[in-house]
């Protein structure tokens, strides 16, 4: 229902005998000046999108719709598989198979765009060039960076070695998300299950506790909830960063008998003895467990952090929080998890960011003001049982910004219906193809001209 109509690009870089083996969009260093001049004469704009995840593909598809034959869109992405990661919570709860979250990357590369199956290792924004792992040198007129977050599994001692065994699991990994449900089903009276939150930012601020509530509901349905201890061990100070939702979740934890342990940062897993070590203000604390769901520390990749694009304070791509344009390089834009936008890092946020980025990039190309403004909108559907969700929606400053005609801090069946049956289709058939705009559904809220 959300199938996009794509247009093939008409202009491809001219190749010579020295670059016959290079893919479209990639040229040898000796050709850079001449290729730029040819693009200028034909009024073709070359846009390199680094990252083929949710943000990269959303932007690339929307750019294709706008530029058509006047755009040369190049996507640099090494992965052959694409994952709808928001589904992994429900995989961990036994609702879906992990295979339901996986499709081939090639099926979502916009028709007419060039896919360079490689990863960028060096950014040279002063020269309008990126270098890749395989030694390619790719020039651009505009650069869009959307490489996502890096998961720092190594920062918790013993985590990598024990993941998927000894009761250790994580819904943040395709390889272990199915193990989560296996471990939940194995819980017995007298057991202890721990759910952690790190000190760093994470993908979707509500995700660490979604599986906690699914586990709670599963144990209730099987009549042993009062015999299994559930601990929510967070390095933070509250259940959620937005006060309205945090108060509801805090009350829920107390009513359902969940032990809340704040300022508890997981630093080590001892798999053989099933012990977890937490750093606390009172010193390190060792806790026995039967199951532990770990949210690994996350942050920018070293490639981003060590590049000229990085914000010195955070290591993320340093952009204007409203226009998504880089604060120094005006032909560089960024969105999604790898940007320093001060909002929760979610796919819902990208549905608002992508059209704003595209609109501002086009305005810059046309010499117009960058008048499209991102307000920090994001959304975290927090599963509170197998049938209900608290649909948290907010923007910059943790200001509530709900879009449904009821109090979304109350558990509801409707958001769970959306999460199970609407959002996956909207993602695959709409968002990645440039036709889904989150709370605006099929209607792009940003009006920009096509480049003809």
C-alpha positions as CSV (number, residue, x, y, z in Angstrom):
1,X,0.0,0.0,0.0
2,X,3.0,2.2,0.5
3,X,4.8,1.2,-2.7
4,X,6.9,4.1,-4.1
5,X,7.2,5.1,-7.7
6,X,10.9,5.6,-8.4
7,X,12.6,7.2,-11.3
8,X,15.9,6.0,-12.8
9,X,18.8,8.4,-12.8
10,X,19.9,9.5,-16.2
11,X,23.4,10.7,-15.6
12,X,26.4,8.4,-14.7
13,X,30.0,9.4,-14.3
14,X,32.1,8.9,-17.3
15,X,34.7,6.2,-16.8
16,X,38.2,5.7,-18.3
17,X,40.4,2.7,-18.7
18,X,41.9,3.5,-15.2
19,X,38.6,3.2,-13.5
20,X,36.7,0.6,-15.4
21,X,36.4,-1.6,-12.4
22,X,35.1,1.1,-10.1
23,X,31.3,1.2,-9.5
24,X,29.1,4.0,-10.7
25,X,29.6,7.0,-8.4
26,X,33.2,6.1,-7.6
27,X,36.0,7.7,-9.6
28,X,39.8,7.8,-9.5
29,X,41.5,10.8,-7.9
30,X,42.7,12.0,-11.3
31,X,39.1,12.4,-12.5
32,X,37.7,14.4,-9.7
33,X,38.0,17.9,-11.2
34,X,36.8,16.8,-14.6
35,X,33.8,14.9,-13.2
36,X,32.7,17.9,-11.1
37,X,32.9,20.1,-14.1
38,X,30.8,17.7,-16.1
39,X,28.2,17.6,-13.3
40,X,28.1,21.3,-13.2
41,X,27.6,21.6,-17.0
42,X,24.7,19.1,-16.8
43,X,23.3,20.7,-13.6
44,X,23.6,17.3,-11.8
45,X,24.0,17.2,-8.1
46,X,26.0,14.3,-6.6
47,X,24.8,13.4,-3.1
48,X,26.7,10.7,-1.1
49,X,24.7,9.1,1.7
50,X,26.9,7.3,4.2
51,X,24.9,4.6,5.9
52,X,22.1,2.4,4.5
53,X,20.0,2.0,7.7
54,X,16.7,3.7,8.5
55,X,18.0,7.2,8.2
56,X,20.2,6.7,5.1
57,X,17.6,4.9,3.0
58,X,14.7,7.2,4.1
59,X,16.8,10.3,3.0
60,X,18.1,8.6,-0.2
61,X,14.6,7.6,-1.3
62,X,13.2,11.1,-0.7
63,X,16.1,12.7,-2.5
64,X,15.5,10.4,-5.5
65,X,11.9,11.6,-5.6
66,X,13.0,15.2,-5.7
67,X,16.1,15.2,-7.9
68,X,15.2,12.5,-10.4
69,X,17.5,12.9,-13.4
70,X,19.3,15.8,-11.8
71,X,20.6,13.8,-9.0
72,X,23.4,11.3,-8.7
73,X,22.7,9.5,-5.4
74,X,25.4,7.2,-4.0
75,X,24.7,5.1,-0.9
76,X,27.8,3.7,1.0
77,X,26.7,0.7,3.1
78,X,28.6,-2.6,3.7
79,X,25.7,-4.7,5.0
80,X,23.8,-7.1,2.7
81,X,21.0,-7.5,5.3
82,X,18.7,-4.8,6.7
83,X,17.0,-5.2,10.1
84,X,13.8,-3.7,11.5
85,X,15.3,-3.4,15.0
86,X,12.2,-2.2,16.8
87,X,10.7,-5.7,16.3
88,X,13.5,-7.3,18.4
89,X,11.6,-6.4,21.6
90,X,8.7,-8.5,20.4
91,X,11.0,-11.2,19.2
92,X,12.4,-11.3,22.8
93,X,8.9,-11.7,24.0
94,X,8.2,-14.6,21.7
95,X,5.7,-12.7,19.6
96,X,7.7,-12.7,16.3
97,X,10.6,-14.7,14.9
98,X,13.8,-12.8,14.4
99,X,13.5,-13.7,10.6
100,X,10.5,-11.3,10.5
101,X,12.9,-8.4,11.2
102,X,15.3,-9.2,8.3
103,X,15.3,-8.4,4.6
104,X,17.9,-7.9,1.9
105,X,19.4,-4.5,1.7
106,X,19.4,-4.6,-2.1
107,X,15.6,-4.6,-2.2
108,X,15.5,-1.1,-0.5
109,X,18.2,0.7,-2.5
110,X,16.2,3.4,-4.4
111,X,15.9,2.6,-8.1
112,X,18.4,4.8,-9.9
113,X,20.7,5.2,-6.9
114,X,24.2,3.6,-6.7
115,X,25.0,1.2,-3.9
116,X,28.6,1.0,-3.0
117,X,28.9,-2.1,-0.8
118,X,31.7,-0.7,1.4
119,X,32.2,1.3,4.6
120,X,33.6,4.8,4.9
121,X,36.8,5.0,7.0
122,X,37.8,8.6,6.5
123,X,35.9,11.9,6.0
124,X,37.6,14.7,4.2
125,X,35.0,17.5,4.3
126,X,37.5,20.2,3.3
127,X,38.0,18.3,0.0
128,X,34.4,17.0,-0.3
129,X,35.7,13.4,-0.4
130,X,35.2,10.2,1.6
131,X,37.6,7.3,1.6
132,X,36.4,3.7,2.0
133,X,37.7,0.5,3.6
134,X,38.4,-0.9,0.2
135,X,40.4,2.1,-0.9
136,X,37.8,3.9,-2.9
137,X,37.8,7.7,-3.1
138,X,34.3,9.1,-3.5
139,X,33.7,12.8,-4.1
140,X,30.4,14.6,-3.5
141,X,28.5,17.9,-3.8
142,X,26.5,17.1,-0.7
143,X,27.1,14.6,2.0
144,X,24.5,13.0,4.3
145,X,25.9,11.0,7.3
146,X,23.6,8.4,8.9
147,X,25.8,5.5,10.2
148,X,23.8,4.8,13.4
149,X,25.1,3.9,16.9
150,X,28.0,1.6,17.7
151,X,27.3,-0.9,20.4
152,X,30.2,-1.2,22.8
153,X,29.9,-4.9,23.9
154,X,33.5,-4.9,25.1
155,X,32.9,-2.2,27.7
156,X,31.2,-4.8,30.0
157,X,33.7,-7.4,31.0
158,X,32.6,-10.9,30.1
159,X,29.5,-9.8,28.2
160,X,30.6,-10.8,24.7
161,X,31.8,-14.2,25.9
162,X,28.6,-15.0,27.7
163,X,26.0,-13.5,25.4
164,X,23.4,-16.1,24.5
165,X,24.4,-18.5,27.2
166,X,24.6,-18.7,31.0
167,X,21.4,-16.7,31.2
168,X,22.9,-13.7,29.5
169,X,20.9,-12.1,26.6
170,X,20.1,-8.8,24.9
171,X,17.4,-7.7,22.5
172,X,19.9,-5.3,21.0
173,X,21.5,-8.2,19.0
174,X,19.9,-10.2,16.2
175,X,22.0,-13.2,17.3
176,X,20.6,-13.2,20.9
177,X,17.1,-11.6,20.8
178,X,15.5,-15.1,20.4
179,X,17.5,-16.3,23.4
180,X,15.7,-13.7,25.5
181,X,12.3,-15.6,25.2
182,X,14.1,-18.9,25.8
183,X,15.5,-17.6,29.1
184,X,12.2,-16.1,30.1
185,X,10.4,-19.4,29.6
186,X,13.1,-21.2,31.7
187,X,12.5,-19.0,34.8
188,X,11.4,-21.0,37.8
189,X,10.2,-20.1,41.3
190,X,13.0,-18.7,43.4
191,X,14.8,-17.3,40.3
192,X,16.1,-13.8,39.8
193,X,15.9,-11.9,36.5
194,X,17.8,-8.6,36.0
195,X,17.2,-5.9,33.4
196,X,20.0,-3.3,32.9
197,X,20.4,0.2,31.5
198,X,23.9,1.7,30.8
199,X,25.2,5.2,31.5
200,X,25.3,6.0,27.8
201,X,22.6,7.0,25.3
202,X,20.8,4.0,23.8
203,X,18.6,3.2,20.8
204,X,15.1,4.1,22.0
205,X,15.1,5.3,25.6
206,X,12.2,3.1,26.5
207,X,13.5,-0.1,25.0
208,X,15.5,-1.3,28.1
209,X,12.4,-1.8,30.1
210,X,10.0,-3.1,27.4
211,X,11.3,-6.6,27.9
212,X,11.0,-6.2,31.6
213,X,7.2,-5.7,31.4
214,X,6.8,-8.5,28.8
215,X,8.6,-10.8,31.2
216,X,6.4,-9.6,34.1
217,X,3.3,-10.3,32.1
218,X,4.5,-13.7,30.9
219,X,5.2,-14.9,34.5
220,X,1.8,-13.6,35.6
221,X,0.1,-15.6,32.9
222,X,2.0,-18.7,34.0
223,X,1.2,-18.2,37.7
224,X,4.7,-17.7,39.1
225,X,5.2,-14.0,39.0
226,X,5.1,-13.7,42.8
227,X,7.9,-16.4,43.0
228,X,10.4,-14.7,40.6
229,X,12.3,-11.6,41.6
230,X,12.6,-8.9,38.9
231,X,15.2,-6.2,39.2
232,X,15.4,-3.1,37.1
233,X,19.1,-2.0,37.5
234,X,19.6,1.3,35.8
235,X,22.6,3.6,35.7
236,X,20.2,6.5,35.5
237,X,18.1,8.1,38.1
238,X,14.5,7.6,36.8
239,X,12.4,5.2,34.9
240,X,12.2,7.5,31.9
241,X,13.5,10.9,30.9
242,X,10.1,12.5,30.4
243,X,8.4,13.2,33.8
244,X,4.9,12.4,32.8
245,X,5.7,8.9,31.6
246,X,8.4,8.3,34.3
247,X,5.8,8.8,37.1
248,X,3.4,6.3,35.5
249,X,6.2,3.7,35.0
250,X,7.5,4.3,38.6
251,X,4.1,3.6,40.0
252,X,3.7,0.6,37.8
253,X,7.0,-0.8,39.0
254,X,5.9,-0.5,42.6
255,X,2.5,-2.0,42.0
256,X,4.0,-4.9,40.1
257,X,6.7,-5.6,42.6
258,X,9.7,-4.7,40.4
259,X,12.8,-3.8,42.4
260,X,14.2,-0.5,41.2
261,X,17.9,0.0,41.6
262,X,19.1,3.3,40.2
263,X,22.7,4.4,39.9
264,X,23.6,0.8,39.1
265,X,25.9,0.5,36.1
266,X,26.7,-3.0,34.9
267,X,30.5,-3.5,34.6
268,X,31.1,-7.2,34.6
269,X,29.3,-10.5,33.9
270,X,30.7,-13.7,35.5
271,X,28.9,-16.3,33.4
272,X,30.1,-19.5,35.1
273,X,28.8,-18.4,38.5
274,X,25.9,-16.4,37.1
275,X,27.0,-13.2,38.8
276,X,26.7,-9.6,37.7
277,X,28.9,-6.8,39.0
278,X,27.4,-3.3,39.2
279,X,29.2,0.0,39.9
280,X,27.2,2.0,42.5
281,X,27.9,5.1,44.5
282,X,28.6,2.8,47.5
283,X,31.1,0.8,45.5
284,X,30.9,-2.3,43.3
285,X,28.0,-4.7,44.1
286,X,27.9,-8.3,43.0
287,X,24.4,-9.8,42.4
288,X,23.4,-13.4,41.6
289,X,21.1,-13.9,38.7
290,X,19.4,-16.7,36.7
291,X,18.6,-14.4,33.7
292,X,20.0,-11.0,32.9
293,X,18.9,-8.9,29.9
294,X,21.8,-6.5,29.1
295,X,21.6,-3.2,27.2
296,X,25.2,-2.6,26.1
297,X,26.8,0.8,26.3
298,X,26.5,2.7,23.0
299,X,27.9,5.8,21.3
300,X,29.5,7.1,18.1
301,X,31.8,5.0,16.0
302,X,35.5,5.8,16.2
303,X,35.3,6.8,12.5
304,X,32.8,9.6,13.3
305,X,34.4,10.5,16.7
306,X,37.8,11.0,15.1
307,X,36.6,12.9,12.1
308,X,36.4,16.7,11.4
309,X,32.6,16.2,11.5
310,X,32.5,15.3,15.2
311,X,31.2,17.4,18.0
312,X,34.1,17.6,20.5
313,X,31.8,17.2,23.4
314,X,29.9,14.1,22.3
315,X,31.8,12.5,19.4
316,X,28.6,12.6,17.3
317,X,28.2,14.5,14.0
318,X,27.9,18.1,15.0
319,X,24.7,19.6,13.4
320,X,22.4,22.5,13.9
321,X,19.5,20.9,16.0
322,X,16.8,22.6,13.9
323,X,18.2,22.5,10.3
324,X,20.3,19.3,10.6
325,X,23.1,21.0,8.6
326,X,26.6,20.7,9.9
327,X,27.7,23.6,12.0
328,X,30.9,24.1,9.9
329,X,30.5,22.4,6.6
330,X,27.4,23.8,4.9
331,X,27.1,20.9,2.3
332,X,27.1,18.3,5.0
333,X,23.9,17.1,6.8
334,X,23.2,14.4,9.3
335,X,20.3,12.7,11.0
336,X,19.5,9.7,13.2
337,X,21.5,8.0,15.9
338,X,24.9,9.3,14.8
339,X,24.0,12.9,15.1
340,X,24.3,15.0,18.2
341,X,20.6,16.0,18.2
342,X,19.5,16.2,21.8
343,X,16.5,13.9,21.5
344,X,15.8,10.2,22.0
345,X,17.4,8.1,19.2
346,X,14.4,6.3,17.5
347,X,13.1,5.4,14.1
348,X,10.1,7.6,14.8
349,X,12.6,10.6,15.2
350,X,14.0,9.8,11.8
351,X,10.5,10.0,10.2
352,X,10.4,13.6,11.2
353,X,14.1,14.4,10.6
354,X,14.4,13.0,7.1
355,X,11.9,15.3,5.3
356,X,13.4,18.3,7.1
357,X,16.9,17.4,6.1
358,X,15.9,16.8,2.5
359,X,14.0,20.1,2.4
360,X,16.9,22.1,3.8
361,X,19.4,20.4,1.5
362,X,17.3,21.3,-1.5
363,X,16.9,24.9,-0.2
364,X,20.6,25.2,0.2
365,X,21.1,23.9,-3.4
366,X,18.7,26.5,-4.7
367,X,20.2,29.3,-2.6
368,X,17.2,29.6,-0.3
369,X,17.1,30.0,3.5
370,X,17.0,26.7,5.5
371,X,13.6,27.4,6.9
372,X,12.5,23.9,7.8
373,X,12.9,23.3,11.5
374,X,13.1,20.1,13.5
375,X,11.6,20.4,16.9
376,X,13.1,17.2,18.4
377,X,10.0,15.0,17.9
378,X,10.5,11.4,18.8
379,X,8.4,8.5,20.1
380,X,9.0,5.5,22.3
381,X,6.2,2.8,22.3
382,X,6.8,1.2,25.7
383,X,5.3,-2.3,25.9
384,X,3.8,-2.8,29.3
385,X,2.2,-6.2,28.7
386,X,1.6,-8.5,25.7
387,X,-1.5,-6.5,24.8
388,X,-0.8,-2.9,25.9
389,X,1.6,0.0,25.4
390,X,2.3,3.4,26.8
391,X,3.0,5.5,23.7
392,X,5.5,8.2,24.8
393,X,5.8,11.1,22.3
394,X,7.9,14.1,23.1
395,X,10.2,16.7,21.6
396,X,13.2,18.8,22.7
397,X,13.3,19.6,26.3
398,X,11.4,16.4,27.1
399,X,8.2,18.3,26.3
400,X,5.2,16.0,25.8
401,X,4.0,16.1,22.2
402,X,1.2,13.5,21.8
403,X,-0.7,12.9,18.6
404,X,-3.5,10.6,19.6
405,X,-6.8,11.8,21.0
406,X,-6.3,10.3,24.5
407,X,-3.8,10.4,27.4
408,X,-0.9,8.3,26.0
409,X,0.6,7.8,29.5
410,X,-2.2,5.3,30.1
411,X,-1.7,1.8,28.9
412,X,-3.7,1.2,25.7
413,X,-4.5,-1.6,23.3
414,X,-4.4,0.6,20.1
415,X,-0.7,1.4,20.2
416,X,0.1,-2.3,20.5
417,X,-2.0,-3.0,17.4
418,X,0.1,-0.3,15.7
419,X,3.4,-1.8,16.8
420,X,2.5,-5.3,15.8
421,X,0.6,-4.8,12.6
422,X,1.1,-1.3,11.2
423,X,4.5,0.0,12.0
424,X,6.5,-2.9,10.4
425,X,4.6,-2.5,7.1
426,X,5.0,1.3,7.3
427,X,8.7,0.8,7.8
428,X,9.4,-1.6,5.0
429,X,7.0,-0.3,2.4
430,X,6.8,3.3,3.4
431,X,9.6,4.8,5.4
432,X,12.5,3.2,3.6
433,X,10.9,4.1,0.3
434,X,10.4,7.7,1.2
435,X,6.7,7.5,1.6
436,X,6.0,7.3,5.3
437,X,6.3,10.3,7.6
438,X,5.5,9.0,11.1
439,X,2.8,10.8,12.9
440,X,2.0,12.5,9.5
441,X,1.5,9.1,7.9
442,X,1.6,9.3,4.1
443,X,1.6,13.1,4.0
444,X,5.0,14.8,3.8
445,X,4.8,17.9,6.0
446,X,7.7,19.6,4.2
447,X,6.9,21.2,0.9
448,X,9.9,21.4,-1.4
449,X,10.3,21.8,-5.2
450,X,11.5,19.0,-7.4
451,X,14.8,19.6,-9.1
452,X,14.3,19.4,-12.8
